[in-house]
Amino acid sequence: MVTKPLNQPRQPLEEDPEVGQAVVPPPAQDTQPSPPPEAITAERSGPAWRILLHVSGPQASTVGLDIWRVTVMGRADPMSAFQPDLDLAPYGAMRHGVSRRHALVRPAESSLYLIDQNSTNGTWVNGQRLAPGRDFPLTDGDTIELGALRMNMRIVHTPEDEKNRERRPESLPNNKRKRFGWPR
């Protein structure tokens, strides 16, 4: 079990870059979300959240994720049939103390929330430990730690982006552009 004392500054992991050196993720890319999975009904298939998770460590990696519904983050268990929506096992989840059902990411129209699922080693956002079962709003650039597995989150696309795109003059037909005084 990986433990982290409460109310003490986080100590860098042995695989972290030099102490005091910030890990700067690459800039977010402008991409389009994928179509909703088949399990999502037409009534619930609004625009997705698209995030990038930059996993720290000796084998740093980036994971892209489209979030249409509540998403389970954790690690797969080879001894059972359970498979989380985002399996962090390839990134050393077991070694870093990530539980099988560690946390949930819950999308809402205007915000994305992280919820600890009473994990053994805790969930942290920007050094603050989350209370189990409580929604915690996420923002672009947050550092998320599941146990000792550290990730920097970039929000690439939000449902608000889709609404704003629909309101832009380029998306309107010529007759409506003229009515609103926008150039053709």
C-alpha positions in Angstrom: 0.0 0.0 0.0 1.3 3.5 -0.9 0.6 6.0 1.8 0.7 9.8 1.8 0.3 11.7 5.1 -2.5 14.2 5.3 -1.8 18.0 5.5 1.9 17.7 4.5 3.4 18.9 1.3 3.7 16.3 -1.4 7.2 14.9 -1.8 8.4 14.2 -5.3 8.5 10.6 -6.4 11.8 9.0 -7.2 10.9 9.0 -10.9 10.0 12.7 -10.9 12.3 15.1 -12.8 14.7 17.1 -10.8 13.2 18.4 -7.6 11.8 21.9 -8.1 11.7 21.5 -11.8 8.1 21.8 -13.1 6.8 19.4 -15.6 5.4 21.5 -18.5 3.0 19.6 -20.7 2.8 20.3 -24.4 0.0 22.8 -25.4 -3.4 21.3 -25.9 -4.4 20.6 -29.5 -7.6 21.7 -31.2 -9.3 18.4 -32.1 -12.9 17.2 -32.6 -14.5 14.7 -30.2 -15.3 11.3 -31.4 -18.9 10.2 -32.1 -20.7 8.9 -29.0 -20.3 5.2 -28.2 -23.3 2.9 -29.1 -24.4 2.7 -25.5 -25.1 6.5 -25.5 -28.7 7.2 -26.6 -29.6 10.1 -29.0 -31.1 12.1 -26.1 -27.7 11.9 -24.2 -25.3 12.3 -27.1 -24.5 16.0 -26.7 -21.0 17.1 -27.3 -18.3 15.3 -25.3 -15.5 16.7 -23.1 -12.1 15.9 -24.6 -9.2 15.8 -22.2 -5.5 14.9 -22.4 -3.8 13.3 -19.4 0.0 13.7 -19.3 1.2 10.9 -17.1 4.5 11.7 -15.3 7.3 9.2 -14.7 10.2 7.5 -16.4 7.9 6.4 -19.2 5.9 9.6 -19.6 2.9 9.3 -21.8 -0.2 11.2 -22.9 -3.6 9.7 -22.9 -6.5 11.2 -24.8 -10.0 10.7 -23.5 -13.5 11.7 -24.8 -15.9 11.8 -21.8 -19.6 11.3 -22.7 -20.7 9.8 -19.4 -19.4 9.0 -15.9 -16.0 7.4 -16.5 -14.2 5.0 -14.1 -10.5 5.6 -13.7 -8.5 2.7 -12.2 -6.6 -0.4 -13.1 -7.8 -3.7 -14.6 -7.8 -6.7 -12.4 -6.6 -9.8 -14.2 -8.3 -12.0 -11.6 -11.8 -10.6 -12.3 -13.9 -9.5 -15.2 -13.7 -5.8 -14.1 -12.3 -3.4 -16.6 -12.3 0.4 -15.8 -13.2 2.8 -18.6 -9.6 4.3 -18.3 -7.2 1.5 -17.4 -4.0 3.0 -15.9 -2.3 -0.4 -15.5 0.1 0.3 -18.4 1.4 3.4 -16.6 2.4 1.6 -13.4 -0.9 1.9 -11.6 -0.3 -1.1 -9.4 3.1 0.1 -8.3 1.8 3.6 -7.6 -1.2 2.5 -5.5 -4.1 3.0 -7.9 -7.2 1.1 -6.9 -9.3 -0.9 -9.3 -12.1 1.6 -9.1 -10.1 4.6 -7.9 -12.1 7.6 -9.1 -14.9 8.8 -11.4 -14.9 11.6 -13.9 -18.4 13.0 -14.2 -19.2 15.4 -17.0 -21.7 18.2 -16.7 -22.5 20.9 -19.2 -20.3 23.6 -17.8 -17.8 21.6 -15.6 -16.0 18.3 -15.3 -15.9 16.7 -11.8 -13.6 14.2 -10.2 -14.9 11.9 -7.4 -12.8 9.7 -5.3 -14.3 6.2 -4.8 -13.0 5.6 -1.3 -9.7 4.5 -2.8 -7.1 3.0 -0.5 -4.4 5.6 -1.3 -6.5 8.7 -2.0 -7.1 11.1 -4.9 -5.4 14.5 -5.0 -6.0 17.6 -7.1 -3.3 20.2 -7.0 -2.0 18.8 -3.7 -5.4 18.8 -2.1 -6.8 15.5 -1.0 -10.4 14.8 -2.1 -13.0 13.6 0.3 -14.5 10.2 -0.9 -17.8 10.5 -2.7 -17.6 14.3 -3.1 -17.6 16.1 -6.5 -14.5 18.2 -7.1 -14.6 20.6 -10.1 -11.6 20.2 -12.5 -10.0 23.0 -14.5 -7.6 23.1 -17.4 -4.0 22.4 -16.1 -4.9 20.6 -12.9 -2.5 18.1 -11.5 -4.3 14.9 -10.6 -2.8 12.2 -8.4 -4.4 8.8 -8.0 -2.3 7.3 -5.2 1.2 8.3 -6.3 0.4 8.2 -10.0 0.6 11.9 -11.1 -1.1 13.3 -14.3 -1.4 16.8 -15.6 -4.9 17.3 -17.2 -5.5 19.5 -20.2 -9.1 20.2 -21.4 -9.0 20.3 -25.1 -12.8 20.5 -25.9 -15.9 21.3 -23.9 -19.6 21.2 -24.7 -19.5 25.0 -24.5 -17.0 25.0 -27.4 -19.6 23.2 -29.5 -22.3 25.7 -28.5 -20.0 28.7 -29.3 -19.2 27.1 -32.7 -22.9 26.9 -33.5 -23.3 30.6 -32.7 -20.4 31.8 -34.9 -21.4 33.6 -38.1 -19.5 31.1 -40.3 -21.9 28.4 -39.2 -25.0 30.4 -40.3 -26.4 30.2 -43.8 -25.9 33.4 -45.9 -29.4 34.6 -45.5 -29.1 34.6 -41.7 -25.6 36.2 -41.8 -27.1 39.1 -43.8 -30.0 39.5 -41.4 -27.5 39.8 -38.4 -25.2 42.1 -40.3 -22.3 39.6 -40.7 -20.2 39.4 -43.8 -20.9 36.6 -46.3 
